[in-house]
Amino acid sequence: MSYILGVNLLPSTGEFTYDTIPYLGQRTTESQLTSINRYANGGPLDGSGNTTDYTMALNDLQAEIPDCTTVAIVVSWFGNSTDITQCQIYPSTTYIDGTFQQAAGGSDVWRCSSLTQSSPGLIPIPQVGSSFIYGGTPSDQSIVRSIRDLRLRGLRVVFYPFVLMTASGKPWRGRITYNGTDISSAATTAIDNFLGSATPGDFTRDITNLTVSYSGLATDYTYRRMILHYANLCVVAGGVDLFLLGSEFKGLEVIRGPAWTKAGTTGGDGKVTWDYPFVNGLIQLADDVRSIFDGAGLTKDTTNLHNLISYSADWSDWMGYQHPGANGQWPHLDQLFGHGNIDLVSFDNYLPLSDWTTGDGGLDARHWLEAAPSGAWPPSPATFNGLGLSGQPAIYSKPYLKANIEGGEKFNWFYDDSNNLGPGRDPNGTDLTVSLPEGDRLTQSRNQYYPNQQILANKQLRWWWNNQHQAVYDDGDGNGWSPHGPATEWVPQSKSITFAEYGVPACDRGTNQPNVFFAPGSTESFTPFWSVWDGSESVAGGFWPRRDDLLQLSEHFAEVNQRLAAVEAKLATIIKNGNGTPSPLI
């Protein structure tokens, strides 16, 4: 049996990458039409065969991993600034003013929200030399054919709209934020402008050409246009099992409007909410997508898990956010997760599964044999380091990695200061070059949680799912960071938890910091804390990360995946109790 029940379909770009039909393309700089989606077929990457790369990939997936039941089709538009007041969210193509046709004959065009490759006002995708930094947005008709093909194959389908950043340094989309004064009407206005004014009535589905037209301005490059376009395109395709409203917009979620206070606003239902304009915008988008699906007869099916809607938060703030200087944490997404048209609690899970240093491995190795904390949470500093393991300490130990799913960092203890400084000389005295941590992570000075602070611990999924939530902050009453005020909109045990993403980089000590990756040319390029870099300053090219594929090999990581039932990252992991009520994926 395979533990891989779902996959994300990538690369999220390429005008006809996801198509079942072979296409030819010609840019204005090229002299002839060439095959653009059959690179793996025919001769040595000559694209002369009749089967597309997408079809070959899906055939191989189902042959090699027959237990896979779900495919998340990831489709990208682009963002060109981390400043929300300047950022446009737009589709584009690397074939501006170019030509397309099906390989079997007959001209065709790249289609996306009333745009073609010849539309005026397209924002070009940046290039480095003669190479584009990304492929183009997949054409509408290719997405429809892909969704229909996935369904014919008996696979569940997640539609995952994604934003790739074309701003300098290719930053993470979570860096998009408002740089002006927080807790202001100007902040709300900036969010509203970013979201845009597109409404469900602005879109018309074209079943013949497998696309969706937009009656607003062609150059209205805003987020609502993207999401509502794809909600309608999924209708053209016949529906999907889960539609995501996006993911990991951490810098936008936490921008506060003028009505924000620590105490928040208590509604007529006795529940508390706070003024987070982007979160409110996601709620409105959930309502609009629900109306589009319902109007097309694609009603919510929570029994068979079809036509569901969610938003996938970042692992670091899915349960709340600590505003600098505010002395507390606010469960800012609870009003979204508790909303009636959000059907699942989803986040991208890159929580650490180890804290392994150079040398002897550090505190985890030294406390390997000591009893693990038991009894009431939180454990005391005298007991929270214990792992209760046997055998030789090693980062590859499956019991060790599994124990850190509901244990270790961000469950029993936490670090305050965890910056990753990149490669430098190992502070533990070896001759190695490692990704340097700083602050209390450098010295492994672990901090304790206190009673009633579960919402501060990112790994407390079991507690989070079973309980009501309150904001935790210091209001000067002498009790420090403690729960205050009414409960949020979250209803305990009301919705399943699922993960849209999870994974570990294939480099040394990858489980220390799963959310980073090596990508030269990006400001986000890091390897995990304490990971070793090879090479020398005297060698051309300098240092490079040390690969380590062992953690990702199925025989080593599979049992961890099995324990992380929710971590299967896809809709296929959503489970129900025998009585039909949702259960947590733990």
C-alpha positions as CSV (number, residue, x, y, z in Angstrom):
1,M,0.0,0.0,0.0
2,S,1.2,3.5,-0.8
3,Y,0.8,6.3,1.8
4,I,0.6,8.8,-1.0
5,L,-3.1,9.5,-1.4
6,G,-2.9,12.8,-3.2
7,V,-0.6,15.0,-5.2
8,N,-0.3,18.6,-6.2
9,L,-0.2,19.0,-10.0
10,L,2.6,21.3,-11.0
11,P,4.3,23.5,-12.2
12,S,1.1,25.7,-12.1
13,T,2.3,27.6,-15.2
14,G,2.7,26.8,-18.9
15,E,0.1,27.9,-21.4
16,F,-1.0,24.3,-22.4
17,T,1.0,22.3,-19.9
18,Y,-2.1,20.7,-18.4
19,D,-3.8,19.9,-21.7
20,T,-4.8,16.5,-23.1
21,I,-4.5,17.9,-26.6
22,P,-1.0,18.6,-28.3
23,Y,-0.3,22.2,-29.1
24,L,2.2,24.2,-31.1
25,G,3.3,27.7,-30.3
26,Q,5.4,30.4,-31.8
27,R,6.7,33.5,-30.1
28,T,7.4,36.7,-32.0
29,T,11.1,36.0,-31.6
30,E,10.8,32.5,-33.1
31,S,10.8,31.5,-36.8
32,Q,8.3,28.7,-36.7
33,L,5.7,26.8,-34.7
34,T,7.1,24.2,-32.3
35,S,5.6,21.6,-30.0
36,I,5.0,23.1,-26.5
37,N,3.4,20.3,-24.4
38,R,5.0,17.1,-25.6
39,Y,8.6,17.4,-24.4
40,A,8.6,14.0,-22.8
41,N,7.2,12.2,-25.8
42,G,8.7,11.0,-29.1
43,G,12.5,11.2,-29.6
44,P,15.0,12.9,-27.3
45,L,12.6,15.6,-26.0
46,D,11.6,16.5,-29.6
47,G,7.8,16.5,-28.9
48,S,6.9,14.5,-31.9
49,G,4.6,12.0,-30.2
50,N,0.8,12.2,-29.9
51,T,0.5,12.1,-26.1
52,T,0.9,15.2,-24.1
53,D,3.2,15.6,-21.1
54,Y,0.1,15.9,-18.8
55,T,-1.4,12.6,-20.1
56,M,1.9,10.8,-19.7
57,A,2.3,12.1,-16.2
58,L,-1.2,11.1,-15.1
59,N,-0.8,7.7,-16.7
60,D,2.5,7.2,-14.8
61,L,0.9,8.4,-11.5
62,Q,-1.9,6.0,-11.7
63,A,0.4,3.1,-12.7
64,E,3.0,3.7,-10.0
65,I,0.8,5.0,-7.2
66,P,-2.6,3.4,-7.7
67,D,-3.7,4.3,-4.2
68,C,-3.6,8.0,-5.1
69,T,-7.2,9.3,-5.1
70,T,-6.8,13.1,-5.3
71,V,-5.1,15.6,-7.5
72,A,-4.9,19.3,-6.7
73,I,-4.5,21.3,-9.9
74,V,-2.4,24.3,-9.1
75,V,-3.0,27.3,-11.5
76,S,-1.0,30.6,-11.2
77,W,-1.6,34.2,-11.8
78,F,1.2,36.7,-10.8
79,G,1.8,39.4,-8.3
80,N,4.2,42.2,-9.1
81,S,4.8,44.0,-5.7
82,T,4.8,43.2,-2.0
83,D,3.2,46.6,-1.4
84,I,-0.5,46.1,-1.5
85,T,-1.1,49.6,-2.9
86,Q,1.0,48.7,-5.9
87,C,0.4,45.0,-6.3
88,Q,-1.6,43.8,-9.4
89,I,-2.8,40.2,-9.6
90,Y,-2.8,39.3,-13.2
91,P,-2.6,36.4,-15.7
92,S,0.0,36.5,-18.5
93,T,1.6,34.5,-21.2
94,T,5.2,34.1,-22.6
95,Y,3.7,34.3,-26.1
96,I,2.4,37.9,-26.1
97,D,1.5,38.6,-29.8
98,G,2.5,35.1,-30.6
99,T,0.6,32.2,-32.3
100,F,-0.9,29.0,-31.1
101,Q,-2.5,26.1,-32.9
102,Q,-3.5,22.5,-32.1
103,A,-1.0,20.0,-33.5
104,A,-3.7,18.3,-35.4
105,G,-4.4,21.6,-37.2
106,G,-6.6,24.6,-36.6
107,S,-5.5,27.9,-35.1
108,D,-6.3,28.6,-31.4
109,V,-5.6,31.2,-28.8
110,W,-4.5,31.4,-25.2
111,R,-7.6,32.3,-23.2
112,C,-8.0,33.7,-19.7
113,S,-10.8,35.9,-18.5
114,S,-11.5,37.5,-21.9
115,L,-7.8,37.9,-22.6
116,T,-5.8,36.4,-25.4
117,Q,-2.1,36.6,-26.2
118,S,-3.0,39.6,-28.5
119,S,-4.9,41.6,-25.9
120,P,-3.6,45.1,-25.2
121,G,-2.4,45.8,-21.7
122,L,-1.0,42.4,-20.8
123,I,1.7,42.6,-18.2
124,P,4.8,40.7,-19.6
125,I,6.4,38.0,-17.5
126,P,9.9,39.1,-16.6
127,Q,12.9,37.5,-18.3
128,V,16.5,36.8,-17.3
129,G,18.4,37.0,-20.6
130,S,16.2,35.1,-23.1
131,S,14.5,33.0,-20.4
132,F,11.2,33.8,-18.7
133,I,11.3,33.5,-14.9
134,Y,7.9,31.6,-15.1
135,G,5.8,30.0,-17.7
136,G,2.5,31.6,-18.7
137,T,-0.8,31.1,-16.9
138,P,-2.5,27.9,-18.2
139,S,-5.1,28.6,-20.8
140,D,-8.7,28.2,-19.7
141,Q,-9.5,25.4,-22.2
142,S,-6.5,23.4,-21.0
143,I,-7.7,23.6,-17.4
144,V,-11.2,22.5,-18.3
145,R,-9.9,19.5,-20.2
146,S,-7.6,18.6,-17.4
147,I,-10.3,18.7,-14.7
148,R,-12.7,16.7,-16.9
149,D,-9.9,14.1,-17.5
150,L,-9.1,13.9,-13.8
151,R,-12.7,13.2,-13.1
152,L,-12.9,10.5,-15.9
153,R,-9.9,8.8,-14.3
154,G,-11.9,8.5,-11.1
155,L,-9.8,11.1,-9.2
156,R,-11.0,13.7,-6.8
157,V,-10.1,17.2,-7.9
158,V,-9.0,20.2,-5.8
159,F,-8.7,23.5,-7.6
160,Y,-5.8,25.5,-6.2
161,P,-5.4,29.1,-7.5
162,F,-1.9,30.3,-6.7
163,V,0.0,33.6,-6.9
164,L,3.6,33.6,-8.0
165,M,5.5,36.8,-7.4
166,T,7.3,38.6,-10.2
167,A,8.6,41.4,-7.9
168,S,12.3,41.7,-7.5
169,G,13.8,38.7,-5.7
170,K,10.6,36.5,-6.4
171,P,9.4,36.9,-2.8
172,W,6.8,34.7,-1.1
173,R,3.2,35.9,-1.6
174,G,2.9,36.1,2.2
175,R,5.1,39.2,2.0
176,I,2.4,41.2,0.4
177,T,1.2,43.7,3.0
178,Y,0.2,47.3,3.7
179,N,3.2,49.5,4.6
180,G,1.1,52.4,5.9
181,T,-0.5,53.0,9.3
182,D,-2.2,49.9,10.6
183,I,-5.7,50.1,12.3
184,S,-6.8,52.7,9.9
185,S,-9.5,53.3,7.2
186,A,-6.6,53.7,4.7
187,A,-5.6,50.1,5.4
188,T,-9.1,48.9,4.7
189,T,-9.2,50.9,1.5
190,A,-5.9,49.4,0.4
191,I,-7.3,45.9,1.0
192,D,-10.5,46.7,-0.9
193,N,-8.5,48.0,-3.9
194,F,-6.4,44.9,-3.9
195,L,-9.4,42.7,-3.8
196,G,-11.1,44.8,-6.5
197,S,-14.8,45.3,-7.4
198,A,-15.5,42.2,-9.6
199,T,-18.9,40.7,-8.9
200,P,-20.3,37.3,-9.9
201,G,-22.5,39.1,-12.4
202,D,-19.4,40.2,-14.3
203,F,-18.6,36.7,-15.6
204,T,-20.2,34.7,-18.4
205,R,-19.4,31.0,-19.0
206,D,-18.6,29.9,-22.5
207,I,-19.2,26.2,-22.8
208,T,-18.2,26.1,-26.5
209,N,-14.8,27.6,-26.1
210,L,-14.2,26.3,-22.6
211,T,-13.6,29.7,-21.1
212,V,-15.2,32.5,-19.0
213,S,-15.5,36.1,-20.2
214,Y,-15.3,39.1,-18.0
215,S,-17.3,42.3,-18.6
216,G,-15.1,44.5,-16.4
217,L,-12.0,46.4,-17.6
218,A,-9.6,44.1,-19.3
219,T,-6.8,45.5,-17.2
220,D,-8.6,45.1,-13.9
221,Y,-5.9,43.0,-12.4
222,T,-7.3,42.3,-8.9
223,Y,-7.8,39.2,-6.7
224,R,-11.5,38.9,-6.8
225,R,-11.4,38.7,-10.6
226,M,-9.0,35.8,-10.4
227,I,-11.0,33.8,-7.8
228,L,-14.4,34.5,-9.4
229,H,-13.1,33.7,-12.9
230,Y,-11.9,30.3,-11.7
231,A,-15.0,29.5,-9.7
232,N,-16.9,29.9,-13.0
233,L,-14.3,27.9,-15.0
234,C,-14.7,25.0,-12.5
235,V,-18.5,25.2,-13.3
236,V,-17.6,24.9,-17.0
237,A,-15.5,21.9,-16.2
238,G,-18.4,20.2,-14.4
239,G,-17.3,21.0,-10.8
240,V,-14.5,20.1,-8.4
241,D,-14.5,18.5,-5.0
242,L,-12.7,21.3,-3.2
243,F,-12.2,24.9,-4.3
244,L,-9.6,26.9,-2.5
245,L,-9.8,30.7,-2.2
246,G,-6.0,30.9,-2.2
247,S,-3.4,30.3,0.5
248,E,-0.7,31.8,2.7
249,F,-1.6,35.5,2.4
250,K,-0.2,36.0,5.9
251,G,0.8,39.6,5.4
252,L,-2.7,40.5,4.2
253,E,-4.7,38.5,6.7
254,V,-3.3,40.4,9.7
255,I,-3.8,44.0,8.4
256,R,-6.2,45.7,10.8
257,G,-9.0,48.0,10.0
258,P,-10.0,51.1,12.1
259,A,-12.4,49.2,14.3
260,W,-9.8,46.7,15.6
261,T,-9.4,46.6,19.4
262,K,-7.9,43.9,21.6
263,A,-11.3,43.1,22.9
264,G,-12.9,43.0,19.5
265,T,-16.6,43.3,18.7
266,T,-19.2,41.0,20.3
267,G,-22.1,40.3,18.0
268,G,-25.7,39.4,18.7
269,D,-24.7,35.7,18.8
270,G,-22.3,36.4,21.7
271,K,-19.2,35.6,19.6
272,V,-16.3,38.0,19.1
273,T,-14.8,39.1,15.9
274,W,-12.1,41.6,15.0
275,D,-11.7,44.1,12.1
276,Y,-9.5,42.2,9.6
277,P,-10.5,43.5,6.2
278,F,-8.8,40.8,4.1
279,V,-10.4,38.1,6.3
280,N,-13.7,39.7,5.7
281,G,-12.9,39.8,2.0
282,L,-12.3,36.1,2.0
283,I,-15.6,35.6,3.7
284,Q,-17.3,37.6,1.0
285,L,-15.5,35.5,-1.7
286,A,-16.6,32.3,0.0
287,D,-20.2,33.5,-0.2
288,D,-19.8,34.5,-3.9
289,V,-18.2,31.2,-4.9
290,R,-21.0,29.4,-3.1
291,S,-23.6,31.4,-5.0
292,I,-21.8,30.6,-8.3
293,F,-21.7,26.9,-7.5
294,D,-25.3,26.7,-6.1
295,G,-26.6,28.6,-9.1
296,A,-25.1,26.0,-11.4
297,G,-26.5,23.1,-9.5
298,L,-23.2,22.3,-7.8
299,T,-24.5,22.3,-4.3
300,K,-22.4,21.5,-1.2
301,D,-22.2,17.7,-0.5
302,T,-20.5,17.2,2.8
303,T,-21.4,13.5,2.8
304,N,-19.6,12.5,-0.4
305,L,-17.3,15.6,-0.3
306,H,-18.0,17.5,-3.5
307,N,-18.2,21.2,-4.3
308,L,-16.6,22.3,-1.0
309,I,-14.8,25.6,-0.4
310,S,-11.9,26.6,1.9
311,Y,-8.9,28.8,2.3
312,S,-5.5,27.4,3.2
313,A,-3.6,29.5,5.8
314,D,0.1,29.4,6.5
315,W,1.3,26.9,9.1
316,S,2.8,29.7,11.2
317,D,-0.5,31.6,11.8
318,W,-3.4,29.3,11.1
319,M,-4.4,29.4,14.8
320,G,-3.7,33.1,15.4
321,Y,-1.3,36.0,15.1
322,Q,0.8,38.0,17.5
323,H,0.7,41.7,16.5
324,P,4.0,43.4,17.3
325,G,3.7,45.4,20.6
326,A,0.2,44.2,21.3
327,N,1.2,41.6,24.0
328,G,-1.0,38.8,22.8
329,Q,-2.3,36.5,20.1
330,W,-5.6,36.9,18.3
331,P,-7.3,34.0,16.4
332,H,-7.8,36.2,13.4
333,L,-9.0,33.4,11.1
334,D,-11.6,32.0,13.4
335,Q,-14.3,34.2,11.9
336,L,-13.4,32.7,8.5
337,F,-13.1,29.1,9.6
338,G,-16.4,29.4,11.5
339,H,-18.2,30.9,8.5
340,G,-21.0,28.8,7.0
341,N,-19.6,28.8,3.5
342,I,-16.2,27.6,4.5
343,D,-16.5,23.9,4.6
344,L,-13.0,22.8,5.9
345,V,-10.2,24.2,8.0
346,S,-7.2,24.1,5.8
347,F,-3.6,25.1,6.2
348,D,-0.3,24.4,4.6
349,N,1.6,22.3,7.1
350,Y,5.3,22.9,7.3
351,L,5.6,22.4,11.1
352,P,9.1,21.3,12.3
353,L,9.5,17.6,13.1
354,S,13.0,17.8,14.5
355,D,15.4,20.1,16.3
356,W,18.7,18.5,15.3
357,T,21.9,20.4,15.6
358,T,25.5,19.6,14.5
359,G,27.8,17.8,16.8
360,D,25.9,15.3,18.9
361,G,22.5,16.4,17.7
362,G,21.8,18.8,20.6
363,L,19.1,18.6,23.3
364,D,16.9,16.1,21.5
365,A,19.8,13.6,21.4
366,R,20.7,14.2,25.0
367,H,17.2,13.7,26.3
368,W,16.4,10.8,23.9
369,L,15.9,8.2,26.7
370,E,14.2,10.5,29.2
371,A,10.4,10.0,29.7
372,A,8.2,12.1,27.5
373,P,5.9,14.5,29.2
374,S,2.6,13.0,30.3
375,G,-0.5,14.2,32.1
376,A,-1.9,17.7,32.0
377,W,-0.5,20.2,29.5
378,P,1.7,22.2,29.6
379,P,4.7,20.2,30.7
380,S,7.2,21.9,33.0
381,P,10.8,22.8,31.8
382,A,12.0,19.9,33.9
383,T,10.1,17.5,31.8
384,F,9.4,19.1,28.4
385,N,12.7,17.9,26.8
386,G,12.0,14.2,27.3
387,L,11.3,12.1,24.3
388,G,10.8,8.6,25.8
389,L,12.6,6.9,22.9
390,S,15.0,3.9,22.7
391,G,17.9,3.0,20.6
392,Q,20.6,5.2,19.0
393,P,19.6,8.8,18.7
394,A,19.3,9.8,15.0
395,I,17.3,12.4,13.0
396,Y,16.2,9.5,10.7
397,S,14.4,7.7,13.5
398,K,10.8,7.2,12.6
399,P,9.6,7.2,16.2
400,Y,11.5,10.5,16.8
401,L,9.8,12.2,13.8
402,K,6.4,10.8,14.8
403,A,6.8,11.9,18.4
404,N,7.3,15.5,17.2
405,I,4.0,15.6,15.4
406,E,2.3,16.2,18.8
407,G,5.4,17.0,20.8
408,G,8.6,18.9,20.8
409,E,8.8,22.4,19.3
410,K,5.5,24.4,19.1
411,F,3.8,21.7,21.2
412,N,5.7,21.3,24.5
413,W,8.0,24.3,24.2
414,F,8.9,27.1,21.8
415,Y,11.7,29.4,20.6
416,D,11.2,33.1,20.7
417,D,13.9,34.1,18.2
418,S,14.3,31.8,15.2
419,N,15.9,33.8,12.4
420,N,17.8,31.8,9.8
421,L,20.9,33.7,8.8
422,G,21.9,31.4,6.0
423,P,25.3,29.7,5.5
424,G,28.1,30.4,7.9
425,R,30.7,28.8,10.1
426,D,29.3,26.2,12.5
427,P,29.1,27.8,16.0
428,N,29.4,24.3,17.5
429,G,33.1,24.3,16.6
430,T,33.2,21.9,13.6
431,D,34.7,22.9,10.2
432,L,31.2,22.7,8.7
433,T,29.3,25.5,7.0
434,V,25.7,25.4,8.2
435,S,22.5,27.5,8.0
436,L,22.9,29.6,11.1
437,P,20.1,30.1,13.6
438,E,20.3,33.0,16.0
439,G,18.8,33.9,19.4
440,D,17.4,31.3,21.7
441,R,17.4,28.6,18.9
442,L,21.2,29.0,18.5
443,T,21.7,28.2,22.2
444,Q,18.7,25.8,22.3
445,S,17.2,27.9,25.1
446,R,13.7,26.5,25.1
447,N,10.7,28.4,26.5
448,Q,7.7,27.1,28.3
449,Y,4.0,27.5,27.7
450,Y,1.6,28.3,30.6
451,P,-1.9,26.9,31.4
452,N,-4.7,28.0,29.0
453,Q,-2.2,29.0,26.3
454,Q,-2.8,26.1,23.9
455,I,-3.8,28.4,21.1
456,L,-0.2,29.7,21.1
457,A,1.1,26.3,20.2
458,N,0.8,25.7,16.4
459,K,0.8,21.9,16.8
460,Q,-2.2,21.8,19.1
461,L,-4.6,20.6,16.4
462,R,-6.4,18.2,18.7
463,W,-7.1,20.9,21.3
464,W,-7.9,23.5,18.7
465,W,-10.5,21.2,17.1
466,N,-12.2,20.2,20.3
467,N,-12.5,23.6,22.0
468,Q,-13.8,27.1,21.8
469,H,-11.1,29.8,21.4
470,Q,-10.5,33.2,22.9
471,A,-7.9,35.8,22.3
472,V,-4.9,35.4,24.6
473,Y,-3.2,38.7,25.7
474,D,-2.0,40.7,28.7
475,D,-4.5,43.3,29.8
476,G,-2.5,44.4,32.8
477,D,-4.4,42.3,35.3
478,G,-1.2,40.6,36.5
479,N,-2.0,37.3,34.8
480,G,0.2,37.9,31.8
481,W,-0.8,36.3,28.5
482,S,-4.2,34.7,29.4
483,P,-7.5,34.1,27.6
484,H,-9.9,37.2,27.6
485,G,-13.3,37.9,26.2
486,P,-16.0,35.9,24.5
487,A,-15.4,32.8,22.3
488,T,-14.8,33.3,18.6
489,E,-17.0,32.1,15.7
490,W,-15.3,28.7,15.7
491,V,-17.7,25.9,16.8
492,P,-15.8,23.0,18.4
493,Q,-15.7,19.8,16.3
494,S,-17.7,21.4,13.5
495,K,-15.4,21.0,10.5
496,S,-12.6,18.7,9.4
497,I,-9.0,19.8,9.3
498,T,-7.1,19.2,6.0
499,F,-3.7,20.2,4.7
500,A,-3.4,21.6,1.2
501,E,0.4,21.3,1.4
502,Y,3.1,19.6,3.4
503,G,6.6,18.4,2.8
504,V,10.2,18.4,3.7
505,P,13.1,19.7,1.6
506,A,15.5,17.1,0.3
507,C,18.5,18.6,2.1
508,D,20.4,18.0,5.3
509,R,18.2,18.2,8.4
510,G,15.2,19.0,6.2
511,T,12.8,18.2,9.0
512,N,14.2,21.0,11.2
513,Q,12.5,23.7,9.1
514,P,10.3,22.2,6.4
515,N,9.0,25.6,5.1
516,V,12.2,26.7,3.4
517,F,13.8,25.7,0.1
518,F,17.0,26.4,-1.8
519,A,16.2,28.6,-4.8
520,P,19.1,30.8,-6.1
521,G,17.7,34.1,-7.3
522,S,15.0,34.3,-4.7
523,T,15.1,36.3,-1.5
524,E,13.3,33.3,0.1
525,S,16.2,30.9,-0.6
526,F,17.3,29.1,2.6
527,T,18.0,25.7,3.9
528,P,16.7,24.5,7.3
529,F,18.4,25.5,10.6
530,W,21.7,23.7,11.1
531,S,21.7,22.1,7.6
532,V,25.2,21.5,6.2
533,W,26.5,23.3,3.1
534,D,29.3,21.8,1.0
535,G,31.9,23.6,-1.1
536,S,34.4,26.3,-0.3
537,E,34.7,30.0,-0.6
538,S,37.7,29.3,-2.8
539,V,35.7,27.1,-5.2
540,A,33.8,28.8,-8.1
541,G,30.2,28.9,-7.2
542,G,30.9,29.0,-3.5
543,F,28.7,26.8,-1.2
544,W,25.8,24.6,-2.1
545,P,23.3,22.7,0.1
546,R,24.1,19.1,1.0
547,R,21.4,16.8,-0.4
548,D,19.7,14.2,1.8
549,D,17.0,12.2,0.2
550,L,16.8,9.6,3.0
551,L,14.1,11.4,5.0
552,Q,11.9,11.5,1.9
553,L,12.3,7.9,1.0
554,S,9.0,6.0,1.5
555,E,10.5,3.4,3.8
556,H,11.7,6.1,6.2
557,F,9.0,8.8,6.0
558,A,6.0,6.7,5.1
559,E,5.1,5.9,8.7
560,V,5.3,9.5,9.6
561,N,2.9,10.2,6.7
562,Q,0.6,7.6,8.0
563,R,0.6,9.1,11.5
564,L,0.0,12.5,9.9
565,A,-3.3,11.4,8.5
566,A,-4.2,15.0,7.8
567,V,-0.8,15.6,6.4
568,E,-1.7,13.7,3.3
569,A,-2.2,17.2,2.0
570,K,-5.2,16.7,-0.1
571,L,-9.0,16.3,0.0
572,A,-8.5,12.5,0.1
573,T,-7.6,12.8,3.8
574,I,-10.9,14.2,4.9
575,I,-12.5,11.6,7.0
576,K,-15.8,11.2,8.8
577,N,-17.0,9.4,11.9
578,G,-19.5,6.6,11.4
579,N,-22.4,8.9,12.3
580,G,-21.5,11.3,9.4
581,T,-20.2,14.1,11.6
582,P,-16.8,15.6,10.8
583,S,-13.8,14.3,12.7
584,P,-10.3,15.8,13.0
585,L,-7.6,14.4,10.8
586,I,-5.2,13.4,13.5
